[in-house]
């Protein structure tokens, strides 16, 4: 089962994580504005993104995520997977790529022997999803996820 996701604007959480040099209030207003603009792109593509991550990772969502997956928006860097926290960016495609990467990280956060292998697998899933969304061409054939998912590569 694919989890239900929702963009969450939590003032206190964002304030705790604020790292910017400017005022938090300005950062918060920027987060709300960019987040609001990004939500349309998110709504149009989130269901497909979640399905494509399953396809390319080989891991079902039930293995790593409960039925509901909140996505917290913050204004300061960096984004991270636990809890899924997405830093806003003026470029919606960069923000979407970051979201896909963090979602892939939540979907497959175990089974890696090295951080390098984990990062390579996360990048491959992200690239393939972006390719299916027609936002990027897949260049790296080292992990051709159209032939078999990441889970199959990890079994070797």
Beta strands, then each sheet from edge to edge (+ up, - down):
strand 1: 4-8
strand 2: 68-74
strand 3: 85-87
sheet 1: 1+ 2+ 3+
end
